[in-house]
Amino acid sequence: MKKIKYAIEMGGGNTCIYVKGEGLALKEPTLIAAEPSEEGYRVIAMGNDAKKLVGKTKENVEIFTPIASGDHSNFEYSVVLLKHFLSKVGFRPFEDNAIFIVPCGLTPHEKENILNVCEAVNLGYVALVPSVICSCVGAGRNVDSSKVNMVVDIGGTGTEIGVINISSIIKGATLGIGGKNMDASIVNFLAYSQEFVIGLSTAETLKNDVGSLYANDTLNMEVTGVDARTKTPCQKIEFSSDLMRAIEPFYSEIVRAIDTTINTLPPEIVADIVNNKILIVGGASKIQGLEDYFRKHLNYPIEFAQDVDNVTILGAGKLLSDPQLLEGILKKL
């Protein structure tokens, strides 16, 4: 087994890099800001610096993530962004090896895209490890057991559902539902229902601070936006009970996907899932009231990871320190 120094998670929301012996060394938004130039587009900011520019740039500046649901089809910008992040953690080209965390439902072509990105940034050996397996490890679960684990990872641009047995994924699904979809839904909801225009950054703040799945929640927040009729700035108080109309349909769809996945499994596997509880991870699982929402709409017990934001990358970090477990996982992928 080759010595592996890094664990890399390039999600649609954030990119995390774990360094063996050091811990979580980098966590920044997976964002690029670029503007048109004679050669095409010129990158003007990346990561944290790009996020600071959201909603505050010229109209011709585009701020985007080069990754959609784990697919690195936007090759050029994925390479630029990963090189930028690796330069911050002491990376040695051609020498350092890495675990690269990936969604469980990638096609062979999508996996090839990721490996091509890794080759272009001059990584050495690269092992692709599904995120749901890393999440299980990070939560302290035994992925090498014959007892089945089920993981639901609600991330920035997608939701992963994985059923794991003896270090293998026996059932997996990827939904194009994540926190960024909810932000866009809040923007659209306020524009149509109140003729009140806000940006995605404001919508994200609203979601994180007062978003709730409790219908009678009284959380509220004053935000600044633009009156669509007069085109003038204004302030409004937004209530979580209103925002729920924009975000609840996404969680309802996740519930349906969990039910559909479990309904296709044999009774013995379902029994294990009930005994072990469904593990919930991912940044978009922090919404107020989600635990009660799942308990009300799912017929299966659930358990939230202690650190839903970082459990996946921390699990990959544990694999760096357990080459035997990592090798066993890689043999079964």
C-alpha positions as CSV (number, residue, x, y, z in Angstrom):
1,M,0.0,0.0,0.0
2,K,1.4,3.4,-1.0
3,K,1.9,6.0,1.6
4,I,-0.9,8.6,1.3
5,K,-0.6,12.1,2.7
6,Y,-3.8,13.8,1.7
7,A,-7.5,13.3,1.8
8,I,-9.4,15.7,-0.6
9,E,-13.1,16.4,-0.7
10,M,-14.2,18.8,-3.5
11,G,-17.9,19.2,-2.9
12,G,-20.2,21.6,-4.6
13,G,-20.3,23.7,-1.4
14,N,-16.8,23.4,0.1
15,T,-13.4,21.9,-0.6
16,C,-11.6,20.2,2.3
17,I,-8.1,18.9,2.5
18,Y,-6.9,16.7,5.4
19,V,-3.2,16.3,5.9
20,K,-2.0,13.1,7.6
21,G,-0.4,13.9,10.9
22,E,-1.8,17.5,10.8
23,G,-5.6,17.3,10.6
24,L,-8.0,19.4,8.6
25,A,-5.7,21.9,6.9
26,L,-8.1,23.6,4.5
27,K,-11.8,24.3,4.1
28,E,-12.9,26.9,1.6
29,P,-15.8,27.4,-0.8
30,T,-15.5,25.5,-4.1
31,L,-15.9,28.8,-6.0
32,I,-14.2,30.6,-8.9
33,A,-14.7,34.2,-10.0
34,A,-13.8,34.8,-13.6
35,E,-14.3,37.6,-16.1
36,P,-14.1,37.7,-19.9
37,S,-10.7,38.3,-21.5
38,E,-9.1,38.1,-24.9
39,E,-8.1,34.5,-24.2
40,G,-11.5,33.5,-22.9
41,Y,-12.0,33.9,-19.2
42,R,-9.6,35.2,-16.6
43,V,-9.8,33.9,-13.0
44,I,-9.8,36.8,-10.6
45,A,-10.5,35.0,-7.3
46,M,-10.9,31.5,-5.8
47,G,-12.2,30.0,-2.6
48,N,-12.8,32.4,0.2
49,D,-11.9,35.3,-1.9
50,A,-14.4,34.4,-4.6
51,K,-17.2,34.0,-2.0
52,K,-16.6,37.5,-0.8
53,L,-17.4,38.8,-4.3
54,V,-20.8,37.1,-4.6
55,G,-23.3,39.7,-5.5
56,K,-20.7,42.5,-5.5
57,T,-19.1,42.4,-8.9
58,K,-19.6,43.7,-12.4
59,E,-22.2,42.0,-14.5
60,N,-19.7,40.3,-16.7
61,V,-18.0,38.5,-13.8
62,E,-19.2,35.0,-13.2
63,I,-18.9,33.3,-9.9
64,F,-19.5,29.5,-10.0
65,T,-18.5,26.1,-8.8
66,P,-16.8,23.9,-11.5
67,I,-18.3,20.8,-9.9
68,A,-21.9,19.6,-10.2
69,S,-22.9,16.6,-8.1
70,G,-19.3,15.4,-7.9
71,D,-18.8,15.6,-11.7
72,H,-15.6,17.5,-12.7
73,S,-16.7,18.0,-16.3
74,N,-15.6,21.7,-16.2
75,F,-12.0,20.3,-16.4
76,E,-10.0,23.6,-16.8
77,Y,-11.5,25.3,-13.8
78,S,-11.4,22.2,-11.6
79,V,-7.7,22.0,-12.2
80,V,-7.0,25.7,-11.5
81,L,-9.0,25.5,-8.3
82,L,-7.5,22.3,-7.0
83,K,-3.9,23.6,-7.8
84,H,-4.8,26.7,-5.8
85,F,-5.9,24.8,-2.8
86,L,-3.1,22.3,-2.8
87,S,-0.6,25.2,-2.9
88,K,-1.8,26.2,0.5
89,V,-1.1,22.9,2.2
90,G,2.5,22.2,1.3
91,F,1.8,19.9,-1.6
92,R,4.8,18.3,-3.5
93,P,4.0,17.7,-7.2
94,F,4.4,14.1,-8.4
95,E,5.4,12.9,-4.9
96,D,2.3,13.2,-2.7
97,N,-0.5,10.7,-2.9
98,A,-4.2,11.2,-2.0
99,I,-7.6,9.8,-1.2
100,F,-10.1,11.7,-3.3
101,I,-13.7,11.5,-1.9
102,V,-16.4,11.0,-4.5
103,P,-20.2,10.4,-4.7
104,C,-21.3,6.8,-4.8
105,G,-23.2,7.1,-8.1
106,L,-20.5,8.3,-10.4
107,T,-20.3,6.8,-13.9
108,P,-16.9,5.4,-15.3
109,H,-16.7,8.6,-17.4
110,E,-17.2,10.9,-14.4
111,K,-14.5,8.9,-12.4
112,E,-12.2,9.3,-15.4
113,N,-12.8,13.1,-15.3
114,I,-11.7,13.2,-11.6
115,L,-8.6,11.1,-12.2
116,N,-7.7,13.4,-15.2
117,V,-8.0,16.5,-12.9
118,C,-5.8,14.8,-10.3
119,E,-3.2,14.0,-13.0
120,A,-3.3,17.5,-14.3
121,V,-2.5,18.9,-10.8
122,N,0.5,16.5,-10.6
123,L,-0.8,14.3,-7.8
124,G,0.9,11.0,-7.5
125,Y,-1.2,7.9,-6.7
126,V,-4.9,8.7,-6.2
127,A,-7.5,6.4,-4.6
128,L,-11.2,7.2,-5.2
129,V,-13.3,6.5,-2.0
130,P,-17.1,7.0,-1.8
131,S,-18.2,9.8,0.5
132,V,-20.7,7.6,2.4
133,I,-18.0,5.2,3.4
134,C,-15.9,8.0,4.7
135,S,-18.9,9.4,6.6
136,C,-19.4,6.0,8.3
137,V,-15.8,5.9,9.4
138,G,-15.9,9.4,10.6
139,A,-19.0,8.7,12.7
140,G,-17.2,5.7,14.3
141,R,-19.2,3.0,12.6
142,N,-17.6,-0.3,11.6
143,V,-17.8,-0.3,7.8
144,D,-16.1,-3.7,7.6
145,S,-18.9,-5.4,9.5
146,S,-21.5,-7.7,8.0
147,K,-24.1,-5.5,9.7
148,V,-25.5,-3.0,7.2
149,N,-25.1,0.8,7.6
150,M,-27.2,3.4,5.7
151,V,-25.9,7.0,5.2
152,V,-27.7,10.1,3.9
153,D,-25.4,13.0,3.1
154,I,-27.2,16.2,2.4
155,G,-24.5,18.5,0.9
156,G,-24.2,21.7,-1.0
157,T,-25.2,20.6,-4.5
158,G,-26.3,17.0,-4.0
159,T,-27.6,14.4,-1.6
160,E,-25.9,11.0,-1.3
161,I,-27.8,7.9,-0.1
162,G,-25.6,4.8,0.5
163,V,-26.2,1.3,1.9
164,I,-22.9,-0.2,3.1
165,N,-22.0,-3.8,4.0
166,I,-18.4,-5.2,4.5
167,S,-16.8,-2.1,3.1
168,S,-18.9,-2.2,-0.1
169,I,-21.8,-0.1,-1.3
170,I,-24.7,-2.5,-2.0
171,K,-27.1,0.3,-2.9
172,G,-26.4,3.9,-3.7
173,A,-28.1,6.9,-5.2
174,T,-27.3,10.6,-5.9
175,L,-29.9,13.3,-5.9
176,G,-29.4,16.7,-7.3
177,I,-30.7,18.3,-4.2
178,G,-28.6,20.4,-1.8
179,G,-28.2,23.6,0.1
180,K,-27.6,25.7,-3.0
181,N,-30.9,24.6,-4.5
182,M,-32.6,25.7,-1.3
183,D,-30.9,29.1,-1.5
184,A,-32.1,29.6,-5.1
185,S,-35.6,28.5,-4.1
186,I,-35.7,31.2,-1.3
187,V,-34.6,33.8,-3.8
188,N,-37.4,32.8,-6.2
189,F,-40.0,32.4,-3.5
190,L,-39.5,36.0,-2.2
191,A,-39.4,37.4,-5.7
192,Y,-42.7,35.9,-6.7
193,S,-44.6,36.0,-3.4
194,Q,-43.4,39.4,-2.1
195,E,-41.8,41.1,-5.1
196,F,-38.7,41.3,-2.9
197,V,-35.3,40.6,-4.6
198,I,-32.4,39.4,-2.6
199,G,-29.1,37.7,-3.6
200,L,-28.0,34.1,-3.1
201,S,-25.7,35.1,-0.2
202,T,-28.5,36.7,1.6
203,A,-30.7,33.7,1.0
204,E,-28.0,31.4,2.4
205,T,-27.8,33.5,5.5
206,L,-31.6,33.4,5.9
207,K,-31.6,29.6,5.5
208,N,-28.8,29.1,8.0
209,D,-30.1,31.6,10.6
210,V,-33.9,31.3,10.5
211,G,-34.6,28.4,8.2
212,S,-36.8,25.9,9.9
213,L,-39.1,22.9,9.2
214,Y,-41.3,23.7,12.2
215,A,-44.6,25.1,10.7
216,N,-45.2,27.2,13.9
217,D,-41.6,28.5,14.3
218,T,-41.4,32.2,15.1
219,L,-37.8,32.8,14.1
220,N,-37.3,35.9,12.0
221,M,-34.7,38.1,10.5
222,E,-34.5,41.5,8.9
223,V,-32.8,41.6,5.5
224,T,-32.0,44.2,2.9
225,G,-33.0,43.7,-0.7
226,V,-34.7,45.5,-3.6
227,D,-38.4,46.2,-4.1
228,A,-39.1,44.7,-7.6
229,R,-41.8,47.3,-8.3
230,T,-39.9,50.5,-7.4
231,K,-36.3,49.2,-8.0
232,T,-35.3,50.8,-4.7
233,P,-33.5,49.3,-1.7
234,C,-35.7,48.2,1.2
235,Q,-35.7,46.1,4.4
236,K,-38.1,43.4,5.2
237,I,-38.5,41.0,8.1
238,E,-38.7,37.4,6.9
239,F,-40.2,34.6,9.0
240,S,-39.1,31.0,9.1
241,S,-42.7,29.9,8.6
242,D,-42.7,31.6,5.2
243,L,-39.3,30.3,4.2
244,M,-40.4,26.8,5.0
245,R,-42.6,26.9,1.9
246,A,-39.4,27.3,-0.2
247,I,-37.3,24.6,1.4
248,E,-39.6,21.9,2.7
249,P,-40.2,20.3,-0.8
250,F,-36.5,19.5,-1.0
251,Y,-36.6,17.5,2.3
252,S,-39.8,15.9,1.2
253,E,-38.1,14.6,-1.9
254,I,-35.2,13.3,0.2
255,V,-37.7,11.4,2.4
256,R,-39.2,9.8,-0.7
257,A,-35.7,8.8,-2.0
258,I,-34.9,7.2,1.3
259,D,-38.2,5.3,1.3
260,T,-37.7,4.2,-2.3
261,T,-34.2,3.0,-1.6
262,I,-35.2,1.0,1.5
263,N,-38.2,-0.5,-0.2
264,T,-35.9,-2.2,-2.8
265,L,-33.8,-4.0,-0.1
266,P,-34.3,-7.5,1.4
267,P,-35.8,-7.7,4.9
268,E,-32.5,-8.8,6.5
269,I,-30.8,-5.6,5.3
270,V,-33.8,-3.5,6.4
271,A,-33.6,-5.1,9.8
272,D,-29.9,-4.0,10.1
273,I,-30.7,-0.5,9.0
274,V,-33.4,-0.3,11.7
275,N,-31.1,-1.6,14.4
276,N,-28.1,0.6,13.4
277,K,-30.3,3.7,12.5
278,I,-29.9,5.8,9.4
279,L,-26.8,8.1,9.7
280,I,-27.5,11.7,8.7
281,V,-24.6,13.9,7.7
282,G,-23.9,17.0,5.5
283,G,-24.1,20.7,6.0
284,A,-27.7,21.0,4.8
285,S,-28.8,18.6,7.5
286,K,-28.4,21.4,10.1
287,I,-31.7,23.1,9.3
288,Q,-33.9,23.6,12.3
289,G,-36.4,20.8,12.9
290,L,-35.0,18.3,10.5
291,E,-34.7,15.6,13.1
292,D,-38.4,15.9,14.1
293,Y,-39.3,16.2,10.4
294,F,-37.6,12.9,9.6
295,R,-39.0,11.2,12.6
296,K,-42.5,12.3,11.5
297,H,-42.2,11.3,7.8
298,L,-39.8,8.3,7.9
299,N,-40.7,5.0,9.4
300,Y,-37.1,4.3,10.3
301,P,-34.9,5.5,13.2
302,I,-32.3,8.1,12.4
303,E,-29.1,9.4,14.0
304,F,-27.3,12.6,13.3
305,A,-23.5,12.6,13.2
306,Q,-21.8,14.7,15.9
307,D,-20.1,16.9,13.3
308,V,-22.3,16.8,10.2
309,D,-20.3,19.4,8.4
310,N,-16.9,17.7,8.7
311,V,-17.6,14.0,9.4
312,T,-16.8,12.9,5.9
313,I,-13.4,14.5,5.6
314,L,-12.5,13.5,9.1
315,G,-13.5,9.9,8.2
316,A,-11.1,10.1,5.3
317,G,-8.5,11.4,7.7
318,K,-9.0,8.3,9.8
319,L,-8.4,6.1,6.7
320,L,-5.1,7.8,6.2
321,S,-4.0,6.4,9.6
322,D,-5.4,2.9,9.0
323,P,-3.8,1.6,5.8
324,Q,-5.2,-1.9,6.4
325,L,-8.8,-0.7,6.5
326,L,-8.2,1.6,3.5
327,E,-6.7,-1.2,1.5
328,G,-9.6,-3.5,2.3
329,I,-12.1,-0.9,1.1
330,L,-10.2,-0.2,-2.1
331,K,-10.1,-3.9,-3.0
332,K,-13.9,-4.0,-2.8
333,L,-14.7,-0.9,-4.9
